[in-house]
Amino acid sequence: MATTTLLERIRAVRLTAAEQRVVDHLLGAPRQAIFSTAGQIAEAAGTSDATVVRTARKLGYDGLPDLRESLTDHVVGVTGPAVLARAAATATPEGVLAQVFADAADRLARTAAAVDARAFEAAVELLVAAEEVVAYGIGPSELLARSLALRLTRVGRRARATGASGFRLADDLMGLRPGTAVVLFLPGRRTVDAEVVLQHARATGASSLLVTDSLQLPADVTLPAAHGTGDLTGETLTAGVLADALLLAVSARDEQRVVAADQTLTRLRESLTRDRP
């Protein structure tokens, strides 16, 4: 199809009434649709799974995953930094504060609703069983990966983090083996590096946990972390809260380990801050 954007594709085809309901839902609730399965979209649009898939293909996509990626691009296009800056310029400081907190509350509520209890339990088991956790992220997500690794270390778990790319990333992947759990924080950017991390984890027998807004990648466990409808809050907000929940759940599995690690950390800190002669 010659046209490339989602809206152009929609304008270029003739849709049935049922297909139009699917499109209306996608455009009316794009953030929710990015997370949704064909069945969930069908239920919201009052149609069938087959109609959802047929709509995606009529619009020129290979299938629903391909359509989800295009929908992500659409959302970024209508809520990018320039759009947000123009909106904020006309708002009062109190209005900006209210918008940001509303966006944060919406993201957290949608993430809580989207996280499957069984998937979260599987993620906790994956981390508890790991001999070492390797957290991976790029950009702002690298800070979150490093925070998770540090906090896991402080509760007695062996953990490290990387935000390397290209050839430098290869060094950090060399130690993956059975017993390693890789945690990837990938909000919505599909990269070759991330795909290599997952491929190498699978090849070496390491387990994998993906925390993402919309990416469909072959991780052992995936947890959704919703982006905001207007991107008013930082991209790691919901992923950070999920990391908090995972850390708390992992810590609760072995309180003695946590106590021992805390005692060791306290002793080391006291030794390092003690006045020297």
KOLLO-776827 format. One record per residue: residue number from 1; x, y, z of N, C-alpha, C, O in turn. Coordinates in steps of 0.2 Angstrom, whole numbers, plus 5000, padded with zeros to 4 digits. Example, Ala and Ser with C-alpha at 12.3 -4.5 7.8 and 13.67 -1.06 7.14 Angstrom:
BEGIN
pos:nx:ny:nz:cax:cay:caz:cx:cy:cz:ox:oy:oz
1:5066:4972:5039:5062:4978:5039:5066:4984:5039:5071:4983:5042
2:5064:4989:5035:5068:4995:5036:5064:5000:5039:5067:5006:5040
end
This chain:
BEGIN
pos:nx:ny:nz:cax:cay:caz:cx:cy:cz:ox:oy:oz
1:5004:4994:5000:5000:5000:5000:5004:5006:5000:5009:5007:5004
2:5003:5011:4996:5007:5017:4995:5007:5021:5001:5013:5024:5003
3:5002:5022:5004:5001:5026:5010:5005:5022:5016:5005:5016:5016
4:5007:5026:5021:5011:5023:5026:5008:5025:5033:5008:5020:5037
5:5005:5030:5035:5002:5032:5041:4996:5028:5042:4992:5026:5037
6:4994:5027:5049:4988:5024:5050:4982:5027:5047:4977:5024:5044
7:4982:5034:5048:4976:5038:5046:4975:5038:5038:4970:5037:5036
8:4981:5038:5035:4981:5037:5028:4978:5031:5025:4975:5030:5020
9:4980:5025:5029:4978:5019:5027:4970:5018:5028:4967:5015:5024
10:4968:5021:5033:4961:5021:5035:4957:5025:5029:4952:5022:5027
11:4959:5030:5027:4956:5034:5022:4956:5031:5015:4952:5032:5011
12:4961:5026:5014:4962:5024:5007:4958:5017:5006:4958:5015:5000
13:4955:5015:5011:4951:5008:5010:4943:5010:5012:4942:5014:5015
14:4939:5005:5009:4932:5005:5011:4931:5000:5016:4932:4994:5015
15:4928:5002:5022:4927:4997:5028:4920:4995:5028:4916:4999:5027
16:4919:4989:5031:4912:4987:5032:4910:4991:5039:4914:4994:5042
17:4904:4990:5041:4902:4993:5047:4905:4990:5053:4907:4994:5058
18:4906:4984:5053:4910:4981:5059:4917:4983:5059:4920:4984:5064
19:4920:4983:5053:4927:4985:5053:4928:4992:5055:4933:4994:5058
20:4923:4997:5053:4923:5004:5055:4923:5004:5063:4926:5009:5066
21:4919:5000:5066:4919:5000:5073:4926:4998:5076:4928:5001:5081
22:4929:4993:5073:4936:4992:5075:4940:4998:5075:4944:4999:5080
23:4940:5001:5069:4944:5007:5068:4943:5013:5073:4947:5016:5076
24:4936:5013:5074:4934:5019:5079:4937:5017:5086:4939:5022:5090
25:4937:5011:5088:4940:5009:5095:4947:5010:5095:4950:5013:5100
26:4951:5008:5089:4958:5009:5089:4960:5017:5090:4964:5019:5094
27:4956:5021:5086:4958:5028:5087:4955:5032:5093:4958:5037:5095
28:4949:5029:5096:4947:5032:5102:4950:5030:5108:4950:5034:5113
29:4953:5024:5108:4957:5022:5114:4964:5019:5112:4965:5013:5113
30:4968:5023:5109:4974:5019:5106:4979:5016:5111:4982:5011:5110
31:4980:5020:5117:4984:5017:5122:4982:5010:5124:4985:5005:5125
32:4975:5009:5125:4972:5003:5128:4973:4998:5122:4974:4992:5123
33:4972:5000:5116:4972:4995:5110:4979:4992:5109:4979:4987:5107
34:4984:4996:5111:4991:4994:5110:4992:4988:5114:4996:4983:5112
35:4989:4988:5120:4990:4982:5125:4985:4976:5123:4986:4970:5125
36:4979:4977:5119:4974:4973:5119:4975:4967:5114:4979:4968:5109
37:4972:4961:5116:4972:4956:5111:4967:4957:5106:4963:4961:5107
38:4966:4952:5101:4961:4953:5096:4954:4952:5099:4950:4955:5097
39:4954:4947:5104:4948:4946:5107:4945:4952:5111:4939:4954:5112
40:4950:4956:5115:4948:4961:5119:4946:4967:5114:4941:4971:5116
41:4949:4968:5109:4947:4973:5104:4940:4972:5101:4936:4976:5100
42:4939:4965:5099:4933:4963:5097:4927:4964:5102:4922:4967:5100
43:4929:4963:5108:4923:4964:5113:4922:4971:5114:4916:4973:5114
44:4927:4976:5114:4926:4983:5114:4922:4986:5108:4918:4990:5109
45:4924:4983:5103:4921:4986:5096:4914:4982:5095:4911:4984:5090
46:4912:4977:5098:4906:4974:5097:4906:4969:5091:4901:4969:5087
47:4912:4966:5090:4912:4962:5084:4916:4956:5085:4917:4954:5091
48:4919:4952:5080:4923:4946:5081:4930:4947:5081:4933:4952:5078
49:4934:4942:5083:4941:4941:5083:4943:4942:5075:4948:4945:5073
50:4939:4938:5071:4941:4937:5064:4940:4944:5061:4944:4946:5056
51:4935:4948:5063:4935:4955:5060:4940:4959:5062:4943:4963:5058
52:4943:4959:5068:4949:4963:5070:4955:4961:5066:4958:4966:5063
53:4956:4955:5065:4962:4953:5061:4961:4955:5053:4965:4957:5050
54:4955:4954:5051:4953:4956:5044:4954:4963:5043:4956:4965:5038
55:4952:4967:5048:4953:4974:5047:4960:4976:5047:4962:4980:5043
56:4964:4973:5051:4972:4974:5051:4974:4973:5044:4978:4977:5041
57:4972:4967:5041:4975:4965:5035:4972:4970:5029:4976:4971:5024
58:4966:4972:5030:4963:4977:5025:4967:4983:5025:4967:4987:5019
59:4969:4985:5030:4973:4991:5031:4980:4991:5029:4984:4995:5029
60:4982:4985:5026:4989:4984:5023:4994:4981:5028:5000:4981:5027
61:4992:4979:5034:4996:4976:5039:4997:4969:5039:4992:4965:5036
62:5002:4966:5041:5003:4958:5041:4998:4955:5046:4996:4949:5045
63:4997:4959:5051:4992:4956:5056:4991:4961:5062:4994:4967:5061
64:4989:4959:5067:4987:4963:5073:4994:4966:5076:4994:4972:5078
65:4999:4962:5077:5005:4965:5080:5008:4970:5076:5011:4975:5078
66:5008:4970:5069:5010:4975:5064:5006:4981:5065:5008:4987:5065
67:4999:4980:5066:4995:4986:5067:4996:4989:5074:4996:4996:5074
68:4998:4986:5079:4999:4989:5085:5005:4993:5085:5005:4999:5088
69:5011:4991:5081:5017:4995:5080:5015:5002:5077:5017:5007:5079
70:5011:5001:5072:5008:5007:5068:5004:5012:5073:5005:5018:5072
71:5000:5009:5077:4996:5013:5082:5001:5016:5087:4999:5022:5089
72:5006:5013:5089:5011:5016:5093:5014:5023:5090:5014:5028:5093
73:5016:5022:5083:5018:5028:5080:5013:5033:5079:5015:5039:5080
74:5007:5031:5078:5001:5036:5078:5001:5040:5085:5000:5046:5084
75:5001:5037:5090:5000:5040:5097:5006:5045:5098:5005:5050:5100
76:5012:5043:5096:5018:5047:5097:5017:5053:5093:5019:5059:5095
77:5014:5052:5087:5014:5058:5082:5009:5063:5084:5010:5069:5083
78:5004:5061:5088:4999:5066:5090:5000:5068:5098:4996:5073:5100
79:5005:5066:5101:5006:5068:5108:5014:5069:5109:5016:5067:5114
80:5017:5071:5104:5024:5072:5104:5026:5078:5108:5022:5082:5111
81:5033:5079:5110:5035:5085:5114:5032:5092:5111:5031:5096:5115
82:5032:5093:5105:5030:5099:5102:5023:5100:5104:5021:5106:5106
83:5019:5095:5103:5012:5096:5105:5011:5097:5112:5007:5102:5114
84:5014:5094:5116:5014:5095:5123:5016:5102:5125:5013:5105:5130
85:5021:5104:5122:5024:5111:5124:5019:5116:5122:5018:5121:5126
86:5016:5116:5117:5011:5121:5115:5005:5120:5120:5002:5126:5121
87:5003:5114:5122:4997:5114:5127:4999:5117:5133:4995:5120:5137
88:5005:5115:5136:5007:5118:5142:5008:5125:5142:5007:5128:5148
89:5010:5128:5137:5011:5135:5136:5004:5139:5138:5005:5145:5140
90:4999:5136:5137:4992:5140:5138:4989:5138:5145:4984:5140:5147
91:4993:5134:5149:4990:5131:5155:4993:5135:5161:4999:5137:5161
92:4989:5135:5167:4992:5138:5173:4997:5133:5176:4996:5127:5175
93:5001:5135:5181:5005:5130:5184:5001:5125:5188:5002:5119:5188
94:4995:5127:5191:4991:5123:5194:4988:5118:5189:4987:5112:5191
95:4986:5120:5183:4983:5116:5178:4988:5111:5176:4987:5105:5175
96:4995:5113:5175:5000:5108:5173:5001:5103:5178:5001:5097:5177
97:5001:5105:5184:5001:5100:5190:4996:5095:5190:4997:5089:5191
98:4990:5097:5189:4984:5093:5189:4984:5088:5183:4983:5082:5183
99:4987:5090:5177:4987:5086:5171:4992:5081:5172:4991:5075:5170
100:4998:5082:5175:5003:5077:5176:5001:5072:5181:5002:5066:5180
101:4998:5074:5187:4995:5069:5191:4990:5065:5189:4989:5059:5190
102:4986:5068:5184:4980:5064:5181:4983:5059:5176:4981:5053:5176
103:4988:5061:5173:4991:5056:5168:4995:5050:5172:4994:5045:5170
104:4998:5052:5177:5001:5047:5181:4996:5042:5184:4997:5036:5184
105:4991:5045:5187:4986:5041:5190:4982:5036:5185:4981:5030:5186
106:4981:5039:5179:4978:5035:5173:4983:5029:5171:4981:5024:5170
107:4990:5031:5170:4994:5026:5168:4995:5020:5174:4995:5014:5172
108:4995:5022:5180:4996:5017:5185:4989:5012:5185:4990:5006:5186
109:4983:5016:5185:4977:5012:5185:4977:5007:5179:4975:5001:5180
110:4979:5009:5173:4978:5005:5167:4984:4999:5168:4982:4994:5165
111:4989:5001:5171:4994:4996:5171:4992:4990:5176:4993:4984:5175
112:4989:4992:5182:4987:4988:5187:4981:4983:5184:4981:4977:5185
113:4977:4986:5180:4972:4982:5177:4974:4977:5171:4972:4972:5170
114:4980:4979:5168:4983:4975:5163:4987:4970:5165:4988:4964:5162
115:4990:4970:5171:4995:4965:5173:4991:4959:5176:4986:4959:5180
116:4992:4953:5173:4989:4947:5174:4993:4944:5181:4999:4944:5181
117:4989:4942:5185:4991:4940:5192:4996:4934:5191:5001:4933:5194
118:4994:4929:5186:4998:4923:5185:5005:4925:5182:5010:4922:5183
119:5005:4930:5177:5011:4933:5174:5015:4936:5179:5022:4935:5179
120:5013:4940:5184:5017:4943:5189:5020:4938:5194:5025:4938:5196
121:5016:4933:5195:5018:4927:5200:5024:4923:5196:5029:4922:5199
122:5023:4922:5189:5029:4919:5186:5035:4924:5185:5040:4921:5186
123:5034:4930:5185:5040:4935:5185:5043:4934:5192:5050:4934:5192
124:5040:4934:5197:5043:4933:5204:5047:4927:5205:5052:4927:5207
125:5043:4921:5202:5047:4915:5203:5053:4915:5199:5058:4912:5201
126:5053:4918:5193:5059:4919:5188:5065:4922:5192:5070:4920:5192
127:5063:4927:5196:5068:4931:5199:5071:4927:5205:5077:4927:5207
128:5066:4924:5209:5068:4920:5215:5073:4915:5213:5077:4913:5217
129:5071:4911:5208:5075:4905:5206:5082:4907:5203:5086:4903:5202
130:5083:4913:5201:5089:4915:5197:5095:4915:5202:5095:4918:5208
131:5101:4913:5199:5107:4914:5203:5110:4921:5202:5114:4923:5206
132:5108:4924:5196:5110:4931:5195:5105:4934:5191:5102:4931:5186
133:5104:4940:5192:5099:4944:5188:5103:4949:5184:5107:4953:5187
134:5102:4950:5178:5105:4955:5173:5099:4960:5171:5095:4957:5167
135:5099:4966:5173:5094:4971:5171:5097:4975:5165:5102:4977:5165
136:5092:4976:5160:5095:4979:5154:5090:4985:5152:5084:4984:5152
137:5092:4990:5150:5088:4996:5148:5092:5001:5144:5098:5001:5145
138:5089:5005:5140:5093:5010:5137:5089:5017:5138:5083:5017:5140
139:5093:5022:5138:5091:5029:5139:5088:5029:5146:5092:5027:5151
140:5082:5032:5148:5080:5033:5155:5079:5026:5158:5079:5025:5164
141:5078:5021:5154:5076:5014:5156:5083:5011:5159:5083:5006:5163
142:5089:5013:5157:5095:5011:5160:5095:5013:5167:5098:5009:5171
143:5093:5019:5169:5093:5021:5176:5089:5016:5180:5090:5014:5186
144:5083:5014:5177:5078:5010:5181:5082:5003:5181:5081:5000:5187
145:5085:5000:5176:5088:4994:5176:5094:4994:5182:5095:4989:5186
146:5098:4999:5182:5103:5000:5187:5100:5000:5194:5103:4998:5199
147:5094:5004:5195:5091:5004:5201:5089:4997:5204:5090:4996:5210
148:5086:4994:5199:5083:4987:5201:5089:4982:5203:5089:4979:5208
149:5095:4983:5199:5100:4978:5201:5103:4980:5208:5105:4976:5212
150:5104:4987:5209:5106:4989:5216:5102:4987:5221:5104:4984:5226
151:5095:4987:5221:5091:4986:5226:5090:4978:5227:5090:4976:5233
152:5091:4974:5222:5091:4967:5222:5098:4965:5226:5097:4961:5230
153:5103:4968:5225:5109:4967:5228:5109:4968:5236:5111:4965:5240
154:5105:4974:5237:5104:4976:5244:5100:4971:5248:5100:4971:5254
155:5096:4967:5245:5092:4962:5248:5095:4955:5248:5091:4950:5249
156:5101:4955:5246:5105:4948:5246:5105:4944:5239:5106:4938:5239
157:5103:4947:5234:5102:4944:5227:5108:4946:5223:5110:4952:5223
158:5111:4942:5219:5117:4944:5215:5113:4947:5208:5109:4944:5205
159:5115:4953:5207:5112:4956:5201:5117:4962:5198:5122:4964:5202
160:5116:4963:5192:5120:4968:5189:5116:4971:5183:5111:4968:5182
161:5118:4977:5180:5114:4980:5175:5119:4982:5170:5125:4983:5170
162:5115:4983:5164:5119:4986:5158:5114:4990:5154:5108:4989:5153
163:5117:4995:5151:5114:5000:5146:5118:5000:5140:5117:5005:5136
164:5123:4996:5139:5128:4996:5134:5124:4994:5127:5119:4992:5127
165:5127:4996:5122:5125:4995:5115:5130:4993:5110:5136:4994:5112
166:5128:4990:5105:5133:4988:5100:5138:4983:5103:5137:4978:5107
167:5145:4984:5101:5150:4979:5103:5151:4979:5110:5152:4974:5113
168:5150:4985:5114:5151:4985:5121:5146:4980:5124:5147:4977:5130
169:5140:4979:5121:5135:4975:5124:5137:4968:5124:5135:4964:5129
170:5140:4966:5119:5143:4959:5119:5146:4957:5125:5145:4951:5127
171:5151:4961:5128:5154:4959:5134:5150:4958:5140:5151:4953:5143
172:5144:4962:5140:5140:4961:5146:5135:4955:5145:5132:4952:5150
173:5135:4952:5139:5131:4946:5138:5135:4940:5138:5132:4934:5138
174:5141:4940:5139:5145:4934:5139:5144:4930:5145:5145:4924:5144
175:5142:4933:5150:5141:4929:5156:5134:4925:5157:5133:4922:5162
176:5130:4926:5152:5123:4923:5153:5124:4915:5152:5127:4913:5148
177:5120:4912:5157:5120:4905:5157:5114:4902:5160:5110:4907:5163
178:5112:4896:5160:5107:4893:5164:5107:4896:5172:5113:4895:5175
179:5102:4898:5174:5102:4901:5181:5102:4909:5181:5101:4912:5186
180:5103:4912:5175:5103:4919:5174:5096:4921:5172:5093:4918:5168
181:5094:4927:5175:5087:4929:5173:5089:4936:5170:5092:4941:5174
182:5087:4938:5164:5087:4944:5161:5081:4948:5161:5076:4945:5159
183:5081:4954:5164:5075:4958:5165:5076:4964:5160:5081:4968:5160
184:5072:4965:5155:5073:4970:5150:5067:4975:5151:5061:4974:5151
185:5069:4982:5152:5064:4987:5152:5064:4991:5145:5069:4994:5143
186:5059:4989:5141:5059:4992:5134:5052:4995:5133:5047:4992:5132
187:5051:5002:5135:5045:5005:5134:5041:5004:5128:5035:5002:5128
188:5044:5005:5122:5041:5005:5116:5045:5005:5110:5043:5006:5104
189:5052:5004:5111:5056:5005:5105:5059:4998:5104:5063:4995:5108
190:5058:4995:5098:5061:4989:5096:5068:4990:5093:5068:4994:5088
191:5073:4987:5096:5080:4988:5094:5083:4981:5092:5081:4976:5095
192:5088:4981:5088:5092:4975:5086:5095:4973:5093:5095:4967:5094
193:5098:4977:5097:5101:4975:5103:5097:4971:5107:5099:4966:5110
194:5091:4974:5108:5086:4970:5113:5084:4963:5110:5084:4958:5114
195:5083:4963:5104:5082:4956:5101:5088:4951:5102:5087:4945:5103
196:5094:4954:5101:5100:4950:5102:5100:4948:5109:5102:4942:5111
197:5099:4952:5114:5099:4950:5121:5094:4944:5122:5096:4939:5126
198:5088:4945:5120:5083:4939:5121:5085:4933:5117:5085:4927:5120
199:5088:4934:5111:5090:4928:5107:5096:4924:5111:5096:4918:5111
200:5101:4928:5114:5106:4925:5117:5104:4922:5124:5107:4917:5126
201:5099:4925:5127:5097:4922:5133:5094:4916:5132:5095:4911:5136
202:5090:4915:5127:5086:4909:5125:5092:4903:5123:5091:4898:5125
203:5097:4906:5119:5102:4901:5117:5106:4898:5123:5109:4893:5122
204:5107:4902:5128:5111:4900:5134:5107:4897:5139:5110:4895:5144
205:5101:4897:5139:5097:4894:5144:5095:4899:5149:5092:4897:5154
206:5096:4905:5148:5094:4910:5153:5087:4911:5153:5084:4911:5147
207:5084:4914:5158:5077:4915:5157:5076:4923:5156:5081:4927:5157
208:5070:4925:5154:5069:4932:5152:5063:4935:5154:5057:4932:5154
209:5063:4941:5157:5057:4945:5159:5057:4952:5155:5062:4955:5155
210:5052:4953:5151:5051:4959:5147:5046:4964:5151:5040:4962:5152
211:5048:4970:5152:5043:4975:5155:5042:4980:5149:5047:4984:5148
212:5036:4981:5146:5036:4985:5140:5029:4988:5140:5024:4986:5143
213:5028:4993:5136:5022:4996:5134:5018:4993:5129:5012:4991:5130
214:5021:4991:5123:5018:4988:5118:5022:4983:5114:5019:4980:5109
215:5028:4982:5115:5032:4977:5111:5030:4970:5112:5028:4968:5117
216:5030:4966:5106:5028:4959:5106:5035:4956:5105:5037:4955:5099
217:5038:4953:5110:5045:4950:5109:5045:4943:5113:5041:4943:5118
218:5049:4939:5111:5048:4932:5114:5052:4931:5120:5057:4927:5121
219:5049:4934:5125:5052:4933:5132:5048:4928:5136:5042:4926:5134
220:5051:4925:5141:5048:4920:5145:5042:4923:5148:5036:4920:5148
221:5042:4929:5151:5037:4932:5154:5037:4939:5152:5042:4943:5151
222:5031:4942:5151:5030:4949:5149:5025:4953:5154:5020:4950:5155
223:5027:4958:5156:5023:4962:5160:5021:4969:5157:5026:4972:5155
224:5015:4971:5156:5014:4978:5153:5015:4984:5158:5013:4983:5164
225:5018:4989:5155:5019:4995:5159:5016:5001:5154:5019:5003:5150
226:5010:5003:5156:5007:5008:5151:5010:5015:5151:5012:5018:5156
227:5010:5017:5145:5012:5024:5144:5006:5029:5145:5000:5026:5145
228:5007:5035:5145:5002:5040:5146:4998:5042:5140:5001:5041:5134
229:4992:5044:5141:4988:5046:5135:4991:5052:5132:4990:5054:5126
230:4995:5056:5136:4998:5062:5133:5005:5063:5134:5009:5068:5133
231:5008:5057:5137:5016:5057:5138:5018:5063:5142:5023:5066:5141
232:5014:5065:5147:5015:5070:5152:5020:5068:5157:5024:5072:5160
233:5021:5061:5159:5025:5059:5164:5030:5055:5161:5030:5052:5155
234:5036:5054:5165:5042:5050:5162:5040:5043:5160:5036:5040:5163
235:5044:5040:5155:5042:5034:5152:5043:5028:5157:5040:5023:5156
236:5047:5029:5162:5048:5024:5167:5044:5023:5173:5045:5019:5177
237:5039:5028:5173:5034:5028:5179:5031:5021:5181:5032:5019:5186
238:5028:5019:5176:5024:5012:5178:5029:5006:5178:5028:5002:5182
239:5034:5006:5174:5039:5001:5175:5043:5001:5181:5044:4996:5184
240:5044:5007:5184:5047:5008:5190:5042:5005:5196:5045:5002:5201
241:5036:5007:5195:5031:5004:5201:5031:4996:5200:5031:4993:5205
242:5031:4994:5194:5031:4986:5193:5038:4983:5197:5038:4978:5200
243:5043:4987:5195:5050:4985:5198:5049:4985:5206:5052:4981:5209
244:5046:4990:5209:5045:4990:5216:5041:4984:5219:5043:4981:5224
245:5036:4982:5215:5032:4977:5217:5036:4970:5216:5035:4966:5221
246:5039:4970:5211:5043:4963:5210:5049:4963:5216:5050:4957:5219
247:5052:4968:5218:5057:4968:5223:5054:4966:5230:5057:4962:5233
248:5048:4969:5231:5045:4968:5237:5043:4960:5238:5044:4957:5243
249:5040:4958:5232:5038:4951:5232:5044:4946:5232:5043:4941:5236
250:5049:4948:5229:5055:4943:5230:5058:4944:5237:5060:4938:5239
251:5058:4949:5240:5061:4950:5247:5057:4946:5252:5060:4943:5256
252:5050:4946:5250:5046:4942:5255:5047:4935:5255:5045:4931:5259
253:5050:4932:5250:5051:4925:5249:5057:4922:5253:5057:4916:5255
254:5061:4927:5256:5067:4925:5260:5069:4930:5264:5074:4934:5263
255:5065:4931:5270:5066:4937:5274:5073:4936:5278:5077:4941:5279
256:5075:4930:5279:5082:4929:5282:5088:4931:5278:5092:4934:5280
257:5087:4930:5271:5092:4933:5267:5092:4940:5267:5098:4943:5267
258:5086:4943:5267:5086:4951:5267:5089:4954:5274:5093:4958:5273
259:5087:4950:5279:5090:4953:5286:5098:4952:5286:5101:4957:5288
260:5100:4946:5283:5108:4945:5283:5111:4950:5279:5116:4953:5280
261:5108:4952:5273:5111:4957:5268:5111:4964:5271:5116:4967:5270
262:5105:4965:5275:5105:4972:5278:5110:4973:5283:5113:4978:5284
263:5111:4967:5287:5116:4968:5292:5123:4969:5289:5127:4972:5292
264:5125:4965:5284:5131:4966:5280:5132:4973:5278:5137:4976:5278
265:5127:4975:5275:5127:4982:5272:5128:4987:5277:5132:4992:5276
266:5125:4987:5283:5126:4991:5288:5133:4991:5291:5136:4996:5292
267:5135:4985:5292:5142:4984:5295:5147:4987:5290:5152:4991:5292
268:5147:4986:5284:5151:4989:5279:5151:4997:5279:5156:5000:5278
269:5145:4999:5279:5144:5007:5279:5147:5010:5285:5151:5015:5285
270:5146:5006:5291:5149:5009:5297:5157:5009:5297:5160:5013:5299
271:5160:5003:5294:5167:5003:5293:5170:5008:5289:5175:5011:5290
272:5166:5010:5283:5168:5014:5278:5168:5022:5281:5171:5026:5279
273:5163:5023:5286:5162:5030:5288:5166:5031:5295:5166:5036:5297
274:5169:5026:5298:5172:5026:5304:5178:5031:5304:5182:5031:5299
275:5179:5035:5309:5185:5040:5309:5191:5036:5309:5192:5031:5313
276:5196:5037:5305:5202:5034:5304:5207:5038:5308:5207:5044:5308
277:5212:5034:5311:5217:5038:5315:5222:5042:5310:5227:5045:5313
end
